[in-house]
Amino acid sequence: MNEKIVELKKEISKAVIGQDSMIDALLIGLLTSGHILLEGVPGLAKTTTVKALANSLDLDFKRVQFTPDLLPSDIIGAQIYNMKTADFSIKKGPVFTNLLLADEINRAPAKVQSALLEVMQERQVTIAEHSFKIEKPFLVLATQNPIEQEGAYLLPEAQLDRFMFKIVVGYNSKEEEYEIASKVAADAFETVNAVLNMQELSLLQEEVKKVHMDKQLEEYIVDIIFASRNPLEYGLEEIADYIQFGASPRATIDMFKAVKAKAFLRGKDHVSPVDIALVIKDVLRHRIILSYEAEAMNITTDDIISKIIKQIPIP
C-alpha cells in the first residue's frame, strides 16, 4: 500500500476506531473525486470520520448542518443588495470549498437538497446571473439517517445518482465499542494532523488512473449495469418485476473509477474481480429503483445486486 495512504489511515484512526470499510470508501472518493453518501443511525461516527479525514488533509473544509428551515442560499450563497453603494454583490456560500460535509442531508426538503445538483455534477455554482467554478479537488461527503426515522426526507433520484457510493454504516464490534467508550471517558483521543496536501493528492489521483483494468473486466462491469436495466435479457426473470429503473450510465463511469482506486488501496497495480465484488453494492445500491412489489416483499437493492452478480459469469 502507498505510504501516504498508510499515513492518512493512521491519522484518521486517531479519531475513529474500526469502521474500516467507511474509511476506505471515503479514501476512494478522495482519490477519484467521487461524492460519498454515508447512511446509518446516529452515533456511528459518520461525522467524526469525515472531520478526521478533513483534518488529515491540508485542504479547505466546510460543514453545513441540514435542517428543515435551511434555504438553498444558505448553501450556495446569494446576491446581496448594498444600500450604501446602491449595488448588488455576491456572497458566496459554504459550497465554495474543497471538502463539503453535508451533515444529515435528508433533514432538509428536496428544494434545499437540489441546490447541490449543479455543483456536484459540473463543479460550478450559479448565483443570480453569475456562474462560478469550484476549485479542484471538490468533494461532497454527506451523512444521512435511515429514511424510516422521524423528520427525514427522501433524496431526489437525480441527486442520489451523483453520489459515487452509498455506504451503509453498521455498529462497531463489542471490543471496538469498549475501546471507544474507554477513550471518550478518559479524553484519550489524539489530535489528527494534516499529512497530505493538494499537490500530493493530485499525484495519488494520477497513480490511480494508471491502474490497469483488463477489457474483459470492463465488459463484465457493463454487463452488470445492463442486467439491472434489462434483467430478462440476462436470464433474470425472477427479479424483473422488482426493478422499476436500473442503474444509470454514471454507475458504469463510477464503477470504472472505483475499482481502480480499490485496487490501488489494496496495493495492486491492476484490477481483479475481487475489487469489483468489494465495491459493486456501494456503487449500485442507491441507483436501482425498486418497484412497489419489491418493497412490499421487503426485497432490497442489495438482494437484487446479489442475484445479478450470481447470474453473470466472472471473466
Secondary structure, DSSP 8 states (H G I E B T S, - for coil): --HHHHHHHHHHTTT--S-HHHHHHHHHHHHHT-EEEEE--TTSSHHHHHHHHHHTBTS-EEEEE--TT--THHHHEEEEEETTTTEEEEEE-TTSSSEEEEETGGGS-HHHHGGGHHHHHHSEEEETTEEEE--SS-EEEEEE--TTSTT-----HHHHTTEEEEEE-----HHHHHHHHHHHHHT--------B-HHHHHHHHHHHHTSB--HHHHHHHHHHHHHHH-GGGGT-HHHHTTEEE---HHHHHHHHHHHHHHHHHTT-SB--HHHHHHHHHHHHTTT-EE-HHHHHTT--HHHHHHHHHHHS---
